[in-house]
Amino acid sequence: MTTSFVHPYLPNSAPEVRAEMLAAVGAESVEEFYADIPAALRLTGDLDLPEPLVAEADLSRHVRGILGKNRTRLSFLGAGTYHHHVPAVVDEVIGRSEFLTAYAGEPYEDHGRFQALFEYASLLAELLEVEVVNVPTYDSLQATATALSMAVRATGRTRILVVSDVRADVLSKVEDFIRPYATLEHVPTVDGIADVGAVTARLGDDVAAVWVSTPSATGAVETAMTQLAEATHAVGGLLVAQTDPIGLGVLAPPAAQGADITCGDIQSLGIHAWFGGGHAGFVGVADDPRLVMEMPHRLFGLASTSVEGEYGFGDVAWDRTAFAHREEGKEWVGTAAALWGIAAGVYLALMGPQGMVELGETLLARTAYARRVLTALPGVSEADGAVHLREFVLHLPRPAAEVVEELRAKEIEPGVVLGERELLVCVTEMTTKDHIDLLARELSAVLGTDTRTPVLEEVAR
Amino acid sequence: MSLPIATKPALRRFHQARWDEPIVFELDAPGERGVLPPQVEPGVREVVGDVLADLPGSLRRPSAPALPRIGQARVLRHYLRLSQENLGADLNVDVGQGTCTMKYAPKVNDQLVADPGLRDVHPLQGEESVQGALEILWRTEQALKAISGMDRVSLHSTGGSSAIWTNVAMIRAYHASRGEAEQRDEVITTIFSHPSNAAAAAVAGYKVITIHPDADGYPDLDALRAALSERTAAIMVTNPEDTGIYNPRIVEWVEAAHAVGALASYDQANANGILGITRARDAGFDVCHFNLHKTFGTPHGSGGPGAGANGVAEHMAPFLPGPMAERDGDRFRLAAGGELSIGAVSAFYGVIPTIAKAYAWIAALGAPGLRAVAETAVLNNNYLMSKILAIPGASAPYATGRRRVEQVRYSWQELYEDTGITSEEIGVRAADYGTHYWTSHHPYVVPQPFTLEPTESYSRAELDEYAAILAQVAHEARTDPEMVRTAPHNQTVHHTHHDDLDDPERWAVTWRGYLCKYPDAPQHRRP
């Protein structure tokens, strides 16, 4: 052995064990195993890394010391990552070793993983009103890029109309992803939602998909989904709806209004914010082979077994995938975000129908309240009059970046700067009336306005 | 019988949990609640009125979604039972999923990363409030720069295949920036490289050329030279390959690609056996990627979240996704991607919990530890190979008499010819002894394949146990083939019929889809 380094993660690191194992395979040294690596490629000397923290206590102190520099704040930030409640049972289940450390076992020894993910897909399918949902992909960026690509492949057409205000990061990913086979055309929104007349005028028999985002990047909920679906279908195109399922306890799901492919993110459904690293994407369609066979993802299906009354599982239509046929498969499939899918399944099982209805109402009510209170401040107005869920855009009388900077000094994150005087504000069920009132008071102070308006007098009390 | 207790049999008498648990929808019990969300406060309702009544008719969902109604403890029991019916890496000698690097994911890292200071921070908070998260990103990049030798490392990719996509997207952007996007329309890979190299290249619009091995199983340099031309955008190769063979002419491969103006992309998914031994940059690669959930010891999450790290040489840095964490004195900040950046490949900055666990794993081991990881993994692999090749009917095609690096792709072809038992059937029966087993990516170039990757995490006794299980199943194939053919016998469920899974008229991808197709299907009643 060239090195001696005994470590708890390395059971065979003791020199005597190594010597015995080398002897067992008839090797003088591990160097023999590297015989195929040319000498010129061999690293001479150690990697340039800090000294190892081999004692667990030292490692903990080091990592906690770094993470301790983070601070959570009263936050009105959204724009893709949302601060929703994560029920304790969700974290308990996904923290289980059996789920946390499993990977790609077969439907026998990993029966639990197959059932949990089949159930996740099934629970989300009820919310979306579709019959097919994938084992999660990476995030809403990938889900949307894939959903639009599916439409391009299914129709054999190349034009995609973007009819909502979509998030910049999603747009960036989609643009780069579809570059070889399709083009995006933006149809400007009116009052926050799609301009059905302008969309209809741009439709033609070369349109693969109309991409609608609801809620949009500004939180606006699309009201013309049915008309968009009818117009798109009239020219043989597909309506692709990007959504966040969090509001679907009270809002009509896109598929019920004619959307052919529904896609988006499940971070809102029981997954922590993780500094933007807790995302997983879904794609949902009706049980129509024309679209199902264009999905690149794993699909877990129910199967009978040799014992009556026993639920088995397996991969549906495996031959679609790149695992089966490399570059001839649909896009690719690989390690994505299965554990977050299990989390979202547990979340929906806990919430149940009434939980999702009540949550939807709380979100709509708090959003409406925040809009009322904040736009009552002199000089503050709203960008549009659409129905909003969670997020909305304020026009401020001062540069938004300055406002954000001054409120951060008070440990408040008032929102995301969208334009010079535009601020994207987000509220969730975690944002109480008191939080919103506090934001109104502090924003008022920063803007130098008084609080003598009826709503704000109430807030001030 | 009385004490003392008799000797245990040679192999453990495993049986997987069998709870016979219904589907979650079958647990529906009207009136039960699992968790209650915060309600609308009276002060809010006073101001906004009835928001549901105010919704335009088309927006209002006419009835609540048909989710099940289940009390909290019953939801917990359901999922804990399902978890028991799942064989996580923590519970078995998980060396049977070759190419997946099923190593031990330290528990301490899970605990450290669950810190609310990481879990609950928002990606768009002011940088001054997320210095810890930015420092983790920056430190992880520095470590991976050292390990790969590359000049910059992006952590945005959300898995191994996602990282392959990022590589090919950067390659495409590089050629576009030089006005060669249309001319260079081919990507070359090898059959023993991960299939996503071929698949992601095709998604990026490239024609894919796949090189098969030479007679000894080594990547065929002559075939590569014949395939390279001014149309080649890149070679995208895994090394060591999925066979466990390190391509000794890897420098010639890279030089041949560069000679025609193509780039070289290095899939380092199998890097566990070469940490601190050899680096991507030293072989001349322009871009490379690691799978943090494989080589760097983070849990695989039943299929993710994983994370990918993309290393690039200086001339490829302008194409990296942004923003990236940078150090400015003793402060950390985010620097946006430049004009040539491929843009966003994922939401925000990557899979933070996975990245942070990988950081902690590297910090615990350092340079001597990483080298010990590689050497131990390779020793374990060659040790296990000697045990497997002692089983009648098993072989390791290619590179005969040579050592392997991180894993070996074996073959049961001889056993199959003798008994008619396939590699898949061996795998199902092996699971009866409490373990995983995997064959190979498709196509099966190696006949009746299986791929074992011991990593550094298992003791010699555990490797002996795994080899003994395969020896037992191979023995059964010869002496009691029915036992193997009718497996599983000790699992949660019995032999599963797969015919319905490929038929659009019959498949059921969700419970809703199942009840649509089979409206008369019996539904089981709780408990």
Contacts between the chains, C-beta under 8 A, distances in Angstrom:
chain1	res1	chain2	res2	distance
A	1	B	375	6.5
A	1	B	379	7.9
A	2	B	371	7.6
A	2	B	375	6.7
A	3	B	368	5.9
A	3	B	371	5.5
A	3	B	372	5.5
A	3	B	375	6.7
A	5	B	368	4.7
A	5	B	369	5.8
A	5	B	371	7.4
A	5	B	372	3.8
A	7	B	364	7.8
A	7	B	365	6.7
A	7	B	369	5.8
A	7	B	372	6.7
A	9	B	103	8.0
A	9	B	104	5.8
A	9	B	106	6.5
A	9	B	297	7.4
A	9	B	364	7.3
A	9	B	365	7.1
A	9	B	369	7.9
A	9	B	373	7.6
A	9	B	456	7.1
A	9	B	457	6.8
A	10	B	369	7.9
A	10	B	372	5.9
A	10	B	373	6.7
A	10	B	376	5.2
A	10	B	456	5.2
A	10	B	457	7.8
A	11	B	457	7.3
A	11	B	458	6.8
A	11	B	459	3.9
A	11	B	460	7.8
A	11	B	462	7.8
A	12	B	376	5.4
A	12	B	379	6.8
A	12	B	380	6.3
A	12	B	456	7.3
A	12	B	458	8.0
A	12	B	459	6.2
A	12	B	460	5.8
A	13	B	372	5.8
A	13	B	376	5.9
A	13	B	456	8.0
A	17	B	460	6.3
A	18	B	376	7.7
A	18	B	379	6.4
A	20	B	460	7.6
A	21	B	379	5.6
A	21	B	380	7.7
A	21	B	383	4.9
A	21	B	460	6.0
A	22	B	379	6.8
A	24	B	383	6.1
A	24	B	386	6.5
A	25	B	379	8.0
A	25	B	382	5.0
A	25	B	383	5.5
A	25	B	385	7.7
A	25	B	386	4.8
A	27	B	382	6.9
A	27	B	403	7.6
A	30	B	375	4.6
A	30	B	378	6.0
A	30	B	379	5.7
A	32	B	403	5.9
A	33	B	378	4.5
A	33	B	379	7.1
A	33	B	381	7.8
A	33	B	382	5.6
A	33	B	403	4.4
A	33	B	404	7.4
A	33	B	405	6.8
A	34	B	246	7.7
A	34	B	277	6.1
A	34	B	378	7.3
A	34	B	403	7.9
A	34	B	405	7.4
A	35	B	402	7.2
A	35	B	403	6.2
A	36	B	245	7.0
A	36	B	246	4.3
A	36	B	247	7.7
A	36	B	248	4.4
A	36	B	402	6.9
A	36	B	403	7.7
A	36	B	405	7.7
A	37	B	246	5.6
A	37	B	248	7.1
A	37	B	274	7.4
A	37	B	277	6.8
A	37	B	278	5.3
A	38	B	248	6.2
A	38	B	251	6.8
A	40	B	251	7.3
A	40	B	282	7.9
A	41	B	250	7.4
A	41	B	251	6.8
A	41	B	278	4.6
A	41	B	279	8.0
A	41	B	282	5.2
A	41	B	283	5.7
A	42	B	277	6.7
A	42	B	278	5.9
A	43	B	276	6.2
A	43	B	277	6.1
A	43	B	278	5.9
A	43	B	279	6.1
A	43	B	282	7.2
A	46	B	276	7.1
A	46	B	367	4.0
A	46	B	368	6.8
A	46	B	371	7.3
A	47	B	146	4.9
A	47	B	147	6.0
A	47	B	275	7.9
A	47	B	276	5.1
A	47	B	367	4.2
A	47	B	370	6.2
A	47	B	371	7.5
A	48	B	146	4.5
A	48	B	367	7.4
A	49	B	143	5.8
A	49	B	146	5.5
A	49	B	147	7.7
A	49	B	362	6.9
A	49	B	366	5.1
A	49	B	367	4.6
A	49	B	370	7.3
A	50	B	363	7.0
A	50	B	366	6.4
A	51	B	366	5.7
A	52	B	363	7.1
A	52	B	364	6.2
A	52	B	365	5.3
A	52	B	366	2.9
A	52	B	367	7.5
A	52	B	368	6.6
A	52	B	369	4.9
A	53	B	363	5.3
A	53	B	364	5.6
A	53	B	366	7.7
A	54	B	364	6.5
A	54	B	365	7.9
A	54	B	366	7.9
A	54	B	369	7.4
A	56	B	108	5.4
A	56	B	364	7.8
A	59	B	108	6.5
A	59	B	112	7.8
A	59	B	360	6.4
A	59	B	363	6.1
A	59	B	364	5.0
A	60	B	108	6.4
A	60	B	112	6.1
A	62	B	363	6.3
A	63	B	112	4.5
A	63	B	113	8.0
A	63	B	356	7.7
A	63	B	359	7.6
A	63	B	360	5.2
A	63	B	363	7.1
A	64	B	112	6.6
A	64	B	115	6.9
A	66	B	132	4.9
A	66	B	135	5.2
A	66	B	136	6.0
A	66	B	139	7.6
A	67	B	112	7.3
A	67	B	115	4.7
A	67	B	117	4.9
A	67	B	118	5.2
A	67	B	132	4.5
A	67	B	133	7.7
A	67	B	136	7.4
A	67	B	356	7.7
A	68	B	115	8.0
A	68	B	117	6.3
A	68	B	132	6.4
A	69	B	117	7.9
A	69	B	131	4.2
A	69	B	132	3.7
A	69	B	135	6.7
A	70	B	115	8.0
A	70	B	117	3.9
A	70	B	118	6.3
A	70	B	121	5.2
A	70	B	129	6.8
A	70	B	130	5.4
A	70	B	131	6.9
A	70	B	132	4.0
A	70	B	133	5.6
A	71	B	117	7.2
A	71	B	121	7.8
A	71	B	129	4.5
A	71	B	130	7.8
A	72	B	116	6.6
A	72	B	117	6.9
A	72	B	120	5.1
A	72	B	121	5.9
A	72	B	129	8.0
A	73	B	125	6.3
A	73	B	129	5.9
A	75	B	122	5.4
A	75	B	125	7.0
A	77	B	122	4.4
A	77	B	124	5.0
A	77	B	125	6.7
A	79	B	124	6.1
A	80	B	123	7.9
A	80	B	347	5.5
A	80	B	348	7.2
A	81	B	122	5.9
A	81	B	123	5.5
A	81	B	124	7.7
A	81	B	347	6.9
A	81	B	348	6.8
A	83	B	120	7.2
A	83	B	122	6.7
A	85	B	37	7.0
A	85	B	38	7.6
A	87	B	34	7.5
A	87	B	35	4.5
A	89	B	34	7.5
A	89	B	35	7.4
A	89	B	72	6.2
A	89	B	75	6.0
A	89	B	76	5.1
A	89	B	79	7.7
A	92	B	76	6.7
A	93	B	76	7.3
A	93	B	79	4.3
A	93	B	80	7.1
A	93	B	83	6.8
A	95	B	110	7.4
A	96	B	80	7.0
A	96	B	83	4.2
A	96	B	88	7.8
A	97	B	88	4.9
A	97	B	90	4.0
A	97	B	91	6.8
A	98	B	83	4.2
A	98	B	84	6.4
A	98	B	86	4.3
A	98	B	87	7.1
A	98	B	88	4.2
A	98	B	90	7.5
A	98	B	91	6.7
A	99	B	83	5.3
A	99	B	86	6.1
A	99	B	88	6.7
A	99	B	301	7.5
A	99	B	302	5.1
A	100	B	88	6.6
A	100	B	90	7.8
A	100	B	105	7.9
A	100	B	110	7.3
A	100	B	299	4.8
A	100	B	301	6.2
A	100	B	302	7.6
A	101	B	88	4.0
A	101	B	89	4.0
A	101	B	90	4.5
A	101	B	91	7.9
A	101	B	105	5.9
A	101	B	299	4.7
A	101	B	300	6.4
A	102	B	86	5.4
A	102	B	87	6.6
A	102	B	88	4.4
A	102	B	89	6.6
A	102	B	300	6.6
A	102	B	301	7.9
A	102	B	302	4.7
A	102	B	303	7.9
A	103	B	89	6.8
A	103	B	94	7.9
A	103	B	97	6.1
A	103	B	100	5.6
A	103	B	102	6.3
A	103	B	300	3.8
A	103	B	301	8.0
A	103	B	302	7.0
A	103	B	303	6.4
A	104	B	97	6.1
A	104	B	100	6.3
A	104	B	300	7.7
A	104	B	303	6.3
A	104	B	438	7.1
A	105	B	86	7.6
A	105	B	87	5.9
A	105	B	97	7.6
A	105	B	431	8.0
A	105	B	436	5.1
A	106	B	427	6.8
A	106	B	428	7.1
A	106	B	431	6.8
A	106	B	436	7.7
A	107	B	493	7.7
A	107	B	496	6.0
A	108	B	16	7.8
A	108	B	428	6.2
A	108	B	431	5.3
A	108	B	488	4.8
A	108	B	491	4.4
A	108	B	492	7.1
A	108	B	493	6.7
A	108	B	496	7.5
A	109	B	16	6.4
A	109	B	86	7.7
A	109	B	87	4.2
A	109	B	431	4.3
A	109	B	435	7.7
A	109	B	436	6.2
A	109	B	491	6.4
A	110	B	86	5.3
A	110	B	87	6.1
A	110	B	302	7.7
A	111	B	16	7.6
A	111	B	82	7.9
A	111	B	85	4.6
A	111	B	86	6.8
A	111	B	491	7.0
A	111	B	492	4.0
A	111	B	493	5.6
A	112	B	81	7.8
A	112	B	82	3.9
A	112	B	83	5.6
A	112	B	84	6.8
A	112	B	85	3.7
A	112	B	86	3.3
A	112	B	492	7.3
A	113	B	82	7.9
A	113	B	86	4.9
A	113	B	302	4.6
A	113	B	303	7.5
A	115	B	21	7.4
A	115	B	23	7.5
A	115	B	82	5.4
A	115	B	85	7.4
A	116	B	79	6.7
A	116	B	82	5.0
A	116	B	83	7.9
A	116	B	86	7.9
A	116	B	302	7.7
A	117	B	302	7.5
A	118	B	23	7.8
A	118	B	509	7.9
A	118	B	510	7.4
A	118	B	511	7.8
A	119	B	23	6.5
A	119	B	24	4.6
A	119	B	25	8.0
A	119	B	511	7.5
A	121	B	509	6.4
A	121	B	510	5.1
A	122	B	23	7.5
A	122	B	24	7.5
A	122	B	25	6.8
A	122	B	510	4.1
A	122	B	511	3.8
A	122	B	512	6.3
A	123	B	24	7.0
A	123	B	67	6.1
A	125	B	510	4.1
A	125	B	511	7.5
A	125	B	512	4.9
A	125	B	513	7.2
A	126	B	65	4.9
A	126	B	66	4.8
A	126	B	67	5.5
A	126	B	511	8.0
A	126	B	512	6.0
A	127	B	65	4.9
A	127	B	67	7.2
A	129	B	65	8.0
A	130	B	510	7.9
A	130	B	512	7.8
A	131	B	509	6.9
A	131	B	510	5.7
A	131	B	512	5.5
A	131	B	513	3.6
A	131	B	516	6.1
A	132	B	509	4.5
A	132	B	510	6.5
A	132	B	513	6.3
A	133	B	509	7.1
A	133	B	510	6.0
A	135	B	303	6.9
A	136	B	304	7.5
A	138	B	158	4.0
A	138	B	159	6.6
A	138	B	162	5.8
A	138	B	304	8.0
A	138	B	346	6.0
A	139	B	158	6.7
A	139	B	346	5.7
A	139	B	347	4.6
A	140	B	347	7.0
A	141	B	344	6.2
A	141	B	345	7.6
A	141	B	346	6.2
A	141	B	347	6.0
A	142	B	158	7.7
A	142	B	162	7.6
A	142	B	346	7.6
A	149	B	203	8.0
A	168	B	344	7.9
A	169	B	344	4.1
A	169	B	347	6.4
A	169	B	348	7.5
A	170	B	344	7.7
A	172	B	343	3.6
A	172	B	344	4.2
A	173	B	343	6.7
A	173	B	344	5.0
A	173	B	345	6.5
A	173	B	346	7.8
A	175	B	343	7.0
A	176	B	169	5.8
A	176	B	342	5.6
A	176	B	343	5.5
A	177	B	203	7.5
A	179	B	172	7.8
A	179	B	205	7.2
A	180	B	203	8.0
A	180	B	204	6.6
A	180	B	205	3.0
A	181	B	205	7.2
A	221	B	59	6.1
A	223	B	56	5.4
A	223	B	58	6.2
A	223	B	59	6.0
A	225	B	58	7.3
A	226	B	58	6.1
A	248	B	61	6.8
A	248	B	65	6.6
A	249	B	61	7.1
A	249	B	64	6.6
A	249	B	65	6.3
A	250	B	52	5.9
A	250	B	55	7.4
A	250	B	60	7.0
A	250	B	61	5.6
A	251	B	55	7.6
A	251	B	59	5.7
A	251	B	60	7.4
A	251	B	61	5.8
A	252	B	58	6.7
A	252	B	59	5.9
A	252	B	60	6.4
A	252	B	61	4.9
A	252	B	62	7.5
A	253	B	61	7.1
A	256	B	61	7.8
A	257	B	58	6.9
A	265	B	347	7.5
A	272	B	119	4.5
A	272	B	120	6.1
A	273	B	119	7.2
A	273	B	120	5.8
A	273	B	121	6.5
A	273	B	122	5.4
A	273	B	123	7.4
A	274	B	118	7.0
A	274	B	119	6.0
A	274	B	351	7.9
A	274	B	352	4.7
A	274	B	353	5.5
A	275	B	118	6.4
A	275	B	121	5.0
A	275	B	122	7.3
A	275	B	123	5.2
A	275	B	130	6.6
A	275	B	133	4.7
A	275	B	348	7.2
A	275	B	349	6.9
A	275	B	352	4.4
A	276	B	122	7.4
A	276	B	123	3.0
A	276	B	124	7.9
A	276	B	347	5.6
A	276	B	348	2.8
A	276	B	349	5.8
A	276	B	352	6.8
A	277	B	123	7.9
A	277	B	305	7.8
A	277	B	347	8.0
A	277	B	348	6.9
A	277	B	349	6.9
A	277	B	350	6.0
A	277	B	351	4.7
A	277	B	352	3.0
A	277	B	353	6.0
A	277	B	354	7.4
A	277	B	355	7.1
A	278	B	305	7.9
A	278	B	352	7.6
A	278	B	353	7.3
A	279	B	158	7.8
A	279	B	346	7.4
A	279	B	347	4.6
A	280	B	304	8.0
A	280	B	305	7.6
A	287	B	504	7.7
A	287	B	509	7.3
A	287	B	513	5.0
A	287	B	516	6.8
A	287	B	517	7.6
A	289	B	504	4.0
A	292	B	504	7.0
A	292	B	509	7.6
A	293	B	504	8.0
A	298	B	303	7.6
A	299	B	509	5.0
A	300	B	509	7.2
A	301	B	500	7.2
A	301	B	501	5.0
A	301	B	507	5.0
A	301	B	508	5.5
A	301	B	509	5.2
A	302	B	500	7.9
A	302	B	508	4.4
A	302	B	511	8.0
A	302	B	514	5.6
A	303	B	496	5.0
A	303	B	497	5.8
A	303	B	498	6.4
A	303	B	500	5.8
A	303	B	501	6.0
A	304	B	496	7.4
A	304	B	497	5.1
A	304	B	500	7.2
A	305	B	493	5.1
A	305	B	494	4.6
A	305	B	495	6.2
A	305	B	496	4.9
A	305	B	497	6.8
A	306	B	494	4.6
A	306	B	495	4.5
A	306	B	496	8.0
A	306	B	497	7.6
A	307	B	493	7.4
A	307	B	494	4.7
A	309	B	524	7.4
A	310	B	20	7.2
A	310	B	493	5.4
A	310	B	494	6.4
A	311	B	22	8.0
A	311	B	23	6.5
A	311	B	493	7.2
A	312	B	493	4.9
A	312	B	494	7.7
A	312	B	496	3.5
A	312	B	497	7.3
A	313	B	496	7.3
A	314	B	496	6.0
A	314	B	498	5.3
A	314	B	501	4.8
A	315	B	501	6.4
A	316	B	501	5.0
A	316	B	502	7.5
A	316	B	507	4.9
A	316	B	509	5.5
A	317	B	501	7.2
A	317	B	502	6.0
A	317	B	504	7.8
A	317	B	507	7.1
A	318	B	501	7.6
A	318	B	502	7.4
A	319	B	502	7.3
A	322	B	195	5.3
A	322	B	196	6.3
A	322	B	198	7.6
A	322	B	199	3.6
A	323	B	195	6.3
A	323	B	441	6.7
A	323	B	442	6.6
A	324	B	442	5.4
A	325	B	442	7.0
A	326	B	195	4.4
A	326	B	198	4.2
A	326	B	199	5.8
A	326	B	208	7.6
A	326	B	210	7.4
A	326	B	442	7.6
A	327	B	195	8.0
A	327	B	198	4.1
A	327	B	199	5.3
A	327	B	201	6.8
A	327	B	202	3.8
A	327	B	208	4.3
A	328	B	202	8.0
A	329	B	195	7.8
A	329	B	199	5.9
A	331	B	199	6.7
A	331	B	203	5.2
A	332	B	161	5.1
A	332	B	164	7.7
A	332	B	165	7.4
A	332	B	195	7.5
A	332	B	196	4.6
A	332	B	199	3.7
A	332	B	200	5.4
A	332	B	203	6.6
A	333	B	161	7.2
A	333	B	196	8.0
A	334	B	159	5.3
A	334	B	160	5.7
A	334	B	161	3.0
A	334	B	162	7.1
A	334	B	196	5.4
A	335	B	159	4.2
A	335	B	160	5.9
A	335	B	161	7.0
A	335	B	291	7.3
A	335	B	293	6.3
A	335	B	300	7.1
A	335	B	303	6.0
A	335	B	304	4.5
A	335	B	306	4.0
A	336	B	158	6.9
A	336	B	159	5.6
A	336	B	162	7.7
A	336	B	303	6.8
A	336	B	304	4.4
A	336	B	305	7.6
A	336	B	306	7.6
A	337	B	158	7.3
A	337	B	301	7.7
A	337	B	303	8.0
A	337	B	304	4.5
A	337	B	305	4.9
A	338	B	301	6.0
A	338	B	302	4.4
A	338	B	303	3.3
A	338	B	304	5.0
A	339	B	301	3.5
A	339	B	302	5.4
A	339	B	303	7.6
A	339	B	304	6.5
A	339	B	305	6.2
A	340	B	301	8.0
A	340	B	304	7.6
A	340	B	305	6.3
A	342	B	79	7.8
A	342	B	302	6.5
A	345	B	24	7.6
A	346	B	75	6.8
A	346	B	79	5.7
A	348	B	67	5.8
A	349	B	24	5.3
A	349	B	34	6.3
A	349	B	67	7.4
A	349	B	68	6.5
A	349	B	70	6.0
A	349	B	75	5.0
A	349	B	78	7.4
A	349	B	79	7.8
A	350	B	34	3.3
A	350	B	35	4.4
A	350	B	70	7.6
A	350	B	72	6.6
A	350	B	75	5.4
A	351	B	34	6.5
A	351	B	35	6.3
A	351	B	37	7.2
A	351	B	67	7.0
A	352	B	32	7.6
A	352	B	33	6.3
A	352	B	34	5.7
A	352	B	67	5.1
A	352	B	68	6.5
A	352	B	69	4.7
A	352	B	70	6.7
A	353	B	64	3.7
A	353	B	65	5.5
A	353	B	66	6.8
A	353	B	67	4.8
A	353	B	69	6.7
A	354	B	33	6.7
A	354	B	64	6.6
A	354	B	69	7.3
A	355	B	33	6.8
A	355	B	34	6.9
A	355	B	35	6.3
A	355	B	36	6.9
A	355	B	37	5.7
A	356	B	64	7.0
A	356	B	65	5.9
A	356	B	67	6.7
A	357	B	64	5.0
A	358	B	36	7.5
A	358	B	37	5.1
A	358	B	39	6.5
A	359	B	37	4.1
A	361	B	40	6.1
A	361	B	51	6.4
A	361	B	52	5.7
A	362	B	37	6.0
A	362	B	38	5.7
A	362	B	39	6.3
A	362	B	40	5.4
A	364	B	51	4.2
A	364	B	52	7.1
A	364	B	55	7.6
A	365	B	40	4.3
A	365	B	44	5.4
A	365	B	45	6.7
A	365	B	48	5.4
A	365	B	51	4.8
A	366	B	40	7.4
A	366	B	44	6.4
A	368	B	47	7.9
A	368	B	48	4.1
A	368	B	51	5.5
A	369	B	44	4.5
A	369	B	47	5.5
A	369	B	48	5.1
A	372	B	47	5.7
A	372	B	48	6.5
A	373	B	47	7.5
A	387	B	55	6.6
A	387	B	56	7.0
A	387	B	59	6.4
A	404	B	126	7.7
A	405	B	126	7.9
A	408	B	126	4.6
A	408	B	128	7.5
A	408	B	129	7.4
A	411	B	129	8.0
A	413	B	122	6.9
A	413	B	124	7.6
A	413	B	125	5.6
A	413	B	126	7.0
A	416	B	124	5.4
A	429	B	37	5.5
A	429	B	38	4.6
A	430	B	38	7.6
A	432	B	38	7.5
A	432	B	41	7.1
A	433	B	41	4.7
A	433	B	43	5.3
A	433	B	44	5.1
A	455	B	47	6.7
A	458	B	43	7.6
A	458	B	47	7.6
